[in-house]
């Protein structure tokens, strides 16, 4: 397995993890369970997931090492 495919797999896994955490926190906050967390935390998780997804796409298509 090449180094770029390992990096791409890590980026995709990170994307899924951060997106899952953001959705879980958003739903739990909507139910009133995690009301003490500010909304900025959800936005931070979503932005991190988006950045990791974009980096994964760029790494897969442009960095063909």
MARMAR-269582 format. One line per field, with one value per residue: residue number from 1; residue in one letter; y, z, x of N, C-alpha, C in turn. Coordinates in nm, 4 decimals. Layout:
// residues N
i [NUM,...] $
aa [a,...] $
nyy [Y,...] $
nzz [Z,...] $
nxx [X,...] $
cayy [Y,...] $
cazz [Z,...] $
caxx [X,...] $
cyy [Y,...] $
czz [Z,...] $
cxx [X,...] $
***
This chain:
// residues 65
i [1,2,3,4,5,6,7,8,9,10,11,12,13,14,15,16,17,18,19,20,21,22,23,24,25,26,27,28,29,30,31,32,33,34,35,36,37,38,39,40,41,42,43,44,45,46,47,48,49,50,51,52,53,54,55,56,57,58,59,60,61,62,63,64,65] $
aa [x,x,x,x,x,x,x,x,x,x,x,x,x,x,x,x,x,x,x,x,x,x,x,x,x,x,x,x,x,x,x,x,x,x,x,x,x,x,x,x,x,x,x,x,x,x,x,x,x,x,x,x,x,x,x,x,x,x,x,x,x,x,x,x,x] $
nyy [-0.1170,0.2152,0.5263,0.7492,0.6412,0.5519,0.7939,0.9100,0.7362,0.7834,1.0526,1.0330,0.8723,1.0457,1.2521,1.1225,1.0649,1.3212,1.4378,1.2652,1.3074,1.5772,1.5685,1.4027,1.5578,1.7793,1.6685,1.5662,1.8023,1.9299,1.7710,1.8516,1.7468,1.7978,2.0763,2.2534,2.2855,2.5135,2.6522,2.6983,2.4874,2.2818,2.3940,2.4088,2.1331,2.0625,2.2257,2.1237,1.8645,1.9223,2.0415,1.8242,1.6492,1.7927,1.8078,1.5352,1.4850,1.6536,1.5421,1.2904,1.3408,1.5345,1.5124,1.2938,1.0935] $
nzz [0.0000,-0.0875,0.0254,-0.0231,-0.0456,0.2128,0.3517,0.2312,0.3176,0.5933,0.5969,0.4960,0.6934,0.9116,0.8219,0.8298,1.1035,1.2302,1.1091,1.1985,1.4776,1.4880,1.3946,1.5897,1.8246,1.7547,1.7329,1.9946,2.1346,2.0380,2.1527,2.4092,2.5784,2.5678,2.6355,2.7413,2.5740,2.3493,2.0352,1.8613,1.8814,1.7359,1.4807,1.4526,1.4448,1.2073,1.0159,1.0354,0.9406,0.6761,0.5774,0.5962,0.4159,0.1749,0.1580,0.1300,-0.1187,-0.2822,-0.2398,-0.3495,-0.6210,-0.7243,-0.6127,-0.7165,-0.6214] $
nxx [0.0848,0.0613,0.2071,0.0453,-0.2112,-0.2529,-0.2559,-0.4781,-0.6790,-0.6720,-0.7511,-1.0125,-1.1303,-1.1044,-1.2693,-1.5209,-1.5399,-1.5345,-1.7579,-1.9582,-1.9432,-2.0161,-2.2813,-2.3964,-2.3599,-2.5119,-2.7724,-2.8083,-2.7901,-3.0156,-3.2143,-3.1863,-2.9979,-2.7211,-2.6959,-2.5162,-2.3018,-2.1543,-2.2746,-2.0679,-1.8925,-2.0112,-2.0040,-1.7266,-1.6568,-1.7938,-1.6632,-1.4050,-1.4496,-1.5278,-1.2932,-1.1158,-1.2375,-1.2095,-0.9298,-0.8766,-0.9926,-0.8368,-0.5845,-0.6220,-0.6771,-0.4945,-0.2335,-0.0439,0.1561] $
cayy [0.0000,0.3330,0.6282,0.8392,0.5762,0.5522,0.9288,0.9318,0.6609,0.8558,1.1732,0.9938,0.8302,1.1675,1.3187,1.0524,1.0782,1.4564,1.4595,1.1909,1.3767,1.7009,1.5343,1.3515,1.6705,1.8617,1.6000,1.5640,1.9401,1.9552,1.7023,1.9167,1.6703,1.8674,2.2189,2.3355,2.3065,2.6239,2.6182,2.7068,2.3541,2.2096,2.4550,2.3676,1.9954,2.0605,2.2839,2.0280,1.7562,1.9747,2.0587,1.6916,1.5974,1.8639,1.7610,1.3992,1.4953,1.7127,1.4451,1.1797,1.3792,1.6186,1.4705,1.1539,1.0482] $
cazz [0.0000,-0.0998,0.1284,-0.0520,-0.0162,0.3585,0.3897,0.1864,0.4057,0.7197,0.5776,0.4824,0.8254,0.9909,0.7734,0.8842,1.2492,1.2672,1.0662,1.2909,1.6064,1.4719,1.3861,1.7203,1.9179,1.7112,1.7700,2.1403,2.1789,2.0051,2.2527,2.5380,2.6617,2.5707,2.6199,2.7921,2.4685,2.2589,1.8949,1.7913,1.8807,1.6223,1.3598,1.4463,1.3966,1.0669,0.9350,1.0330,0.8500,0.5392,0.5406,0.5744,0.2914,0.0632,0.1501,0.0765,-0.2626,-0.3467,-0.2333,-0.4395,-0.7620,-0.7709,-0.5639,-0.7588,-0.5925] $
caxx [0.0000,0.1458,0.1949,-0.0659,-0.3383,-0.2674,-0.2954,-0.6145,-0.7675,-0.6783,-0.8313,-1.1529,-1.1751,-1.1187,-1.3896,-1.6368,-1.5443,-1.5744,-1.8957,-2.0429,-1.9452,-2.0934,-2.4240,-2.4386,-2.3688,-2.6257,-2.8969,-2.8190,-2.8169,-3.1559,-3.2962,-3.1662,-2.9062,-2.5919,-2.7251,-2.4057,-2.2027,-2.1893,-2.2944,-1.9398,-1.8304,-2.0702,-1.9481,-1.5869,-1.6538,-1.8353,-1.5567,-1.2947,-1.4892,-1.5235,-1.1523,-1.0569,-1.2925,-1.1472,-0.7907,-0.8789,-1.0199,-0.7194,-0.4760,-0.6523,-0.6800,-0.3848,-0.1019,-0.0291,0.2912] $
cyy [0.1237,0.4343,0.7179,0.7736,0.5660,0.6887,0.9556,0.8579,0.7308,0.9824,1.1400,0.9467,0.9502,1.2459,1.2542,1.0689,1.2172,1.4892,1.3873,1.2570,1.5024,1.6716,1.4851,1.4647,1.7581,1.7994,1.5992,1.7024,1.9792,1.8887,1.7628,1.8440,1.7422,2.0183,2.3081,2.3609,2.4221,2.5768,2.6239,2.5733,2.2742,2.2636,2.4154,2.2245,1.9873,2.1169,2.1909,1.9133,1.8016,1.9892,1.9241,1.6283,1.6623,1.8204,1.6195,1.4010,1.5492,1.6117,1.3318,1.2196,1.4536,1.5700,1.3242,1.1089,0.8994] $
czz [0.0000,0.0104,0.1038,-0.0234,0.1348,0.4072,0.3508,0.2762,0.5401,0.7085,0.5664,0.6162,0.9173,0.9519,0.8342,1.0338,1.2892,1.2241,1.1590,1.4267,1.5976,1.4675,1.5206,1.8218,1.8828,1.7530,1.9217,2.1978,2.1495,2.1028,2.3920,2.6296,2.6757,2.5536,2.6650,2.6862,2.3787,2.1138,1.8133,1.7845,1.7616,1.4914,1.3423,1.3951,1.2490,0.9758,0.9260,0.9378,0.7041,0.4920,0.5129,0.4464,0.1694,0.0474,0.0939,-0.0741,-0.3368,-0.3503,-0.3325,-0.5856,-0.8083,-0.7298,-0.5971,-0.7429,-0.5657] $
cxx [0.0897,0.1160,0.0749,-0.2000,-0.3619,-0.3147,-0.4403,-0.7129,-0.7815,-0.7639,-0.9797,-1.2085,-1.1949,-1.2424,-1.5138,-1.6514,-1.5922,-1.7165,-1.9920,-2.0542,-2.0301,-2.2429,-2.4755,-2.4545,-2.4878,-2.7583,-2.9144,-2.8450,-2.9617,-3.2507,-3.2804,-3.0705,-2.7724,-2.6114,-2.6105,-2.2989,-2.2453,-2.2016,-2.1667,-1.8676,-1.8815,-2.0125,-1.8018,-1.5734,-1.6914,-1.7260,-1.4366,-1.3253,-1.4825,-1.3794,-1.0869,-1.1101,-1.2298,-1.0016,-0.7828,-0.9009,-0.8976,-0.6048,-0.4989,-0.6393,-0.5553,-0.2484,-0.0805,0.1152,0.2877] $
***
